[in-house]
């Protein structure tokens, strides 16, 4: 019984209880099927969307790991998260990043990194992350430098991990 059937039955005036039930049950079944389809679609979209929060959490954890690696002066762990095709400021490649990190870590006995809120945009197996970072360095108890930088990064999923494809920290933190 389609909507036209219900209208034609209603136009007849006197509807028996049996006819009314058939008209209602057919309409309810069609609406129920539509509801079921809607719920199924919503559930599948929710399950597909579950990857996004997990990916974002994994990327945030990877950024935290890099912060810990820098503060613990562990260049090897830092470079484990960097893609072989890395591109940095002024054409820096992965080997250039290794040299830069080694030099910075050798110059400072203590290194501190404070990362502000991280803005992440996921695009499938790629992601972008932007944040402000304050890096401090000191030798013994004498502070030798503080830099506040705007950091913009691009990441690529490699299996279950995220690897750093590019990074730019050439702008001051307040430059947007």
Buried (B, 14 or more C-beta within 10 A) or exposed (E): BEEEBBEEBEEEEEBEEEBEEBBEEBBEEEEEEEEEEEEEEEEEEEEEEEEEEEBBEBBBEBBEBBBEBBBEBBBEBBBEBBBEEBBBBEEBBBEBBBEBBBEBBEEBBBBBBEBBEBEBEBEEEEBBBBBBBBBBBBEEEEEEEEEBBBBBBBBBBEEEEBBBBBBBBEBEBEEE
